[in-house]
Amino acid sequence: MQRPAWLLSAAVCVSLLGNLPLLSAQARVFVPQSTQALDVDSQGKRMAHTNLRILAPSGSRMNFGAAKEQPSELPPYSGYLYETPASIACAYRLVNVSSSSCNPNETTVNPTGGSRAIAIVDAFDDPTAQADLTTFSNQFGLRQADFTVVYAQGTQPPQDPTGGWEVEESLDIEWSHAMAPGAKIYLVEAADNSDANLFGAVIVAANLVKAAGGGEVSMSWGGGEFLEETSIDPLMTTPGVVYFASAGDAPGTLYPAVSPNVVAAGGTTLSRDINTGSLLKENTWQDAGGGTSLVEPIPAFQKTVKSVVGDMRGTPDVSFDSNPNTGVWVYDSNPVLGIGWYIVGGTSVAAPSLSGIVNSAGNFAASSQAENRLLYTRKGEFFNNIDYGTCGLYLGTFASGGYDLCTGLGSPKGFNQK
């Protein structure tokens, strides 16, 4: 299998503290160009960026060492503690498990739920989306997806010359499917990453979900807030559709995550014991986006956390493992960055994954605001409260164990959102 020249590890070595392989070079986080995009281009058009981070070593060339045959449900390469669908399902109690370890190299029980539809909205074309999703599903023992690509503006978009949006699309379809393997997955591709085309694609996506009887729209992208953003909010009110948007990978807020018509998806860290692979604790991801909106007033569903958010909309609402150092496996046949397995983080992981979890929960709320009202009303039942860690500007915001601007209400705790 060809692998990205810069992808995961230099040589595999064995920890003196245990039997798990480590990166022999100091790991670093690669931020693709699609995540570094400006909010406004040279012609004055508003543009959105991905929220991707990819784990990479400091060395210039990477490989996993010799591949080993692995049973389905386990990682494509043994020993690493990056997250699989089964290990995430274990950590968030989405399946019945006998162990609290949730070691990705031992945990094999995948989610099996999901129905109706999830529509993923992204920019540019991913010509190998179907094939990559099939490879991902085969590796992790998932049923094959009911999957369709839709061109939002009517014609096939060009590919992103930087490769970043293609990784985004693979991440989004693979992890929404992983969390809701029974749901119909639509990949709705916008012609480019301009707000005009992306929000046009959101309308197309919402209509597809509505026609399927309801479900979710996932938006793993965003941009800086702007005064006119409230005029876009009504676009995300299609009946029977719940919209998820990534909260960002830096302190502060992004649009559309701050819209009152969106469930804002934030990021956490799943810390593991390097010797045993056991899950130790879920804590904040210090780079996760979050804060109070500069434009949007506090929505009614956040009145119970007014002491935290004040008079403005606070983000995130809920969170999911997004730290690239505790990232998830993604398969992508990328012509720019390489073909193979990636370790991906960023709150781009959170939006599609939470979309899948809520889909599998089977609530199918009438709107995002209805979903948020339910979540904020019964927050203690639905979430793992994150009570350790910091985030925000100067790392001056602390996890509180209740609602906070690092992780919102917390991370999922089972499929009990009914």
N, C-alpha and C positions, 0 to 999 in steps of 0.2 A: 504493500500500500504506500503510495506517495504521501508524504507528510509535509506540512509547511516548513520551510527552511528555518523559520524563527519560532516554531510553535511551542513545544512544552519543556523539554529538558535537555541539558547537554548530555552527559552520560548518567545512567542510573547508578547510584551507589547505595549501599546498605547502611542504615543508621546503626551506630554503635549501641544505641539505646533500644533497639528492637529490630524487627525484620521487615520494616516498611521502607521502600525505596524513597530517596530524597532527590531533590534537584542538586546536582553537584556544583552548579554555579548559583550565585545568589539570584533569587527570583526577582523579577521586576514586573510592573504592570505596563502593558502596551496599550495606549489610547489611540484607536484608529482615527484617521482623518475625518471620518463621518461624524465622530463625536466632537471634534474640534471646530465644526463649522460655525461661521458667523451667523448671528440672528438676522442680519440684513445683508443682501448681496450688493454688488457694485451698481446695480440698476434700481436699488431701493426696494426690491421684493423681500418680504419676510420669508425666512428660511428656517426649517427645523433641523435638529441634529439627533442622532442616535444617542443612547445612554449605555454604551458598550465599553467594557474594559476586558482585555485579554491577558491572561497570565503568561509571562515569558521570562526566560532567564537572562542574565546579563551577557551570556555568550552569543555569538553571532549565528551559530547553527545548533539546531535542536533535534533530538529524536528520543523516543521512548526506550531505546534498546530493542532487543528482539521481542516481537509480539508473541504472546502466548495464547493458546486456545482457551477461551473463557466461556463458561456456560452462559446462556441467555440470562438477562437481568443484571449481570455483573459488568464492571467497567471493561472497556476494550483492551486495556492494559492492566495487569494485576498490580496490586500493592498501593496504588495512589488513593488518596482519601478525598478526591473531588467527587461531587455529588452525582448520583444516578437517580432515575425516577423512583426506584425502590428505596434508596436511602432517604430521599426527601419524604416519601410517603411514610416511612417509619418515623422520621424526626417530627413530623407534624401530625402523626397518629391518623393518617388517612386510611390506614389498613390495620388489621389486627396483627400484632407482632408479639412474640414471647420475650423479646430482648429489648432493652433500652439502649443497647450499644449503637445500633443503626449503622454499623460499619459498612461502607459501600462495597467492600470485597466479600461480604457475607450475607447481606440483606437482599432478598430475592422476590419479595411480595410487592407487586405493582398495583397502582390504582386500576380499577376496572370500570368506573362509572362514566357518566357523561351522556348527554343527549341533546337534541335540538342543534344549535349552531354556535360556533365561535368564529368571528371574522377578524383576521389580522390585517391591519393597515400599515403598509410600508411603502417606501419610495424605490423606484427603479425596478428592474427585472432580475429575478433569480431563475435562470433557465434550468437549473438542476434541482429545483425545490422538491419536486416529487421524488426523484431518485435519492436525494439526501435524506428525506423523511423516511423512505423505505429502509435505507441503511440504518438509520437511528432506531427505527422500530424493531428491525431484525436483531440488532445488537442487544437491545434491552428487553426482548421478549414481549413487546407490545403488539396488540392487534394492528393490522394495517389500517391506515387512516382513510376515512371517507374525505377526500381532499380535492379541492377545486381552486384553480387560479383564475382571477378575474382582473381584467385591465380596466381600471376605473375611468380612464379618459377614452376608452374605446379601442386603442391600438396598443400593441406591445411596447412597453417602455424600453429605453436603452439600459444597459448595465451601468452600475456605478463604477467609474474608472478607478476609484480608490479601493474597492473591494469591501468597504465597511458595511454598506447597506445589505450586501449579500449575506454576510455573517449574521446581521440582524434578522433577516428573514428566516434563515435556517433556525436560529435560536427560537424565534417566536412560534413558528409552526411546530417545531419539535417538542417544545415544553408545554405549549397549550394542549397538544395531543397527549403528552405523557401524563398530564394531570386529569385529562378527560378523554380517554381513548374512545369512548362511545359517541362523542360529539362530532358533528359535521364541521370540518375545518375549511374556511375560505381564506385564501391569501389574496387580498385586494391590493394591487400594485398601482401606486400613483406614478404619473409620468416623470416626476422629479420630487425633490424634497422641499419645494415651495409650499408655504401654508395654503395657498390657493388650491393647488392640486391635491395636497394631503387631506384637507378638509372636504374637498370634493369626493375623495375616496372614502372618507368617513361616512358621508351620506349614502354612497353606494353600499358600503359594508352594513350599515344599519338596516337598510331596506332588505338585504339578503337575510339578515338575522331575523327580522320581523316576519318575513315570509316563511321562515322555518319554524315559526311558533314561539320565537323568543330566544334569548341567549345573551352573548357578550360581544363587545367590540374592544379589541386590545390595541392601544397606541403606545409603543415603546419609545416615542420620540417627543420632542418639545423644543421650546425656545424661551427666551427671556420674556417677561411680562411686558405688556404695552397697554396704553390707555383704552384702545378700542377693543380689547379682548372680550368685553362683556357683550359686544354685538355678535360674537361667534357662539357664545354659550347656547343660544336656542337651537343651534344645529345638532346638539347632542341631547335631544329630548324625544327621539323616536319611541313610541310606546312599545313596551316589552323588551327594551334593549338596555343593558347595563354597560356603561363605558368605563374602561380602566385605562389609566395613563401613568407612565413612569414619572416619579417625583424628581429624578435627576441624580447626578453623580458628583455634586459639589454643593456646598452650603447655599441655601436660598431656594427660591421657588421657580417653577417653570409653568408655562402654559402649554397644553391644556390641563395639566394636573391640578391647578388651582381652581378650575371651573367648579361651581357647585353642582354641575351635572355630570361629574366624573368621580370615580373612586380612585384616589391618588395612591399609587403603589410605591412604597418606600423599600429600604434595604436593611438587612441585618447581616450578622456573621454567625456561622455555625462552627464553633471552635471544637476541635477534636484532639484526642490524646495521640501523639505521634507514635507511641509504642503499641497501643492496642487498637487504634482506630475508633475508639468509642467516642460518642458525642458527649462533650463536657458541659457546654452551656451555649445558649443563644444570647448574643449580646449585640450592641450596636455595630454598624459599619460606619466608621468615622467620616467617610467621604459621601455618605448618602445625602441626597437632597432633602430639604424640609425647611419649614419656616412659615411665616404668615404673609399672605398676599399683600402686594402693594396696591392692588386695584379692587379685588373682589371682597365684598363685605361678608361677615360671618353668616353662613347658612343656618337655617333653623335646626338642622340635625346636629350642629356643633354647639348648641346652647349649653349642653351639659359639660362642655370643656372650655367655656368662655374664660375661666380663670387662667387658662394656658394660652389661648389664641387671641384674647382681647376682642376687638370689634371686627377683625378681619378673618377671612378664610384661612384655616391652618392646614398644612400638609406635612406628612402623609396621613392617609386614613388607616391603612393597614400595610404590613411589610412582609418581606420574604427574603431568604438568603440571597445576597447580591454582591458580597465581597468577592472580588476575583481570586483572592487567596483561598477562599473556600467555595470556588465556583462550580459550575455544572458542565458536564460533557455535552458538546455540540458537534455534529458532523456537518462539514461544508466542503463542497467541491469548488473552491474559490480560485479563479484564474489569476488573481493578483496576489493574494496572501498565501495560497497553497491549498492543496487538497488533503483533507484528513480530519483528525479529531482535534478540537479546540477546547481549552478550558476558558469559560466565559463568565464574567460577572457584570456588575452594573445593574441599575434598576430596570434596564431592559429585560433582565431575567424575571423581575417581579411581576410586571404587567400581564404577560401571557400566562404565567404560571398561576397567578391568582385568578385570572379569568377562568382557567381550567378547573381550579378548586371550587369556585363558586358555581360553575356549571354543574360539576358532579354533585354538589350539595343539593341541587334540584329545586332551589327556591324559585328561580326565574321571576325576580321582582319586576314590577311594572316600569321601573326607571332606576337610574343611578341614585337619585335622591331617596327613593324608597328603600333601596339596598342599604344606603348609608344610615337611614333612620333605624333600620333593623339592627345594624351592626353597633351603632352608638347606644341604642337602648339596652341591648343585651351583651355588652362588650365583655363582661366577665366570663360568660359562658363560651364565647366563640374563640378566644385568643389566648396565646401564651404571652403573658405580660413580660416585657423586656425591662429588667431592673438594673442592668449594669452597662456602663459605657457612656461615651460622649459623642457629640457631633456638632455641626454648625460652625459658624465663624469663630475662630480662635478656640475651637472645641469647647465653647462655653455653655453648650446645652447638654443636660444630663438626662439619661434614661431615668424614669421615675417609678416604673412598675405599674403606672396607669397610663393615661394618654399623655404623650409627650411629642415634641417636634423632631425627635430622632426616628422613632419607629411607629408613631401614631398609636393605634389601639393595641398593637403587637402583631404577632404572626399567627397563622391559622392553627386551630386546635381541633382537628377532626372535621368531618363533614356534617356539622350540626347547625349550619346556618339556615334553619327553617323556622 
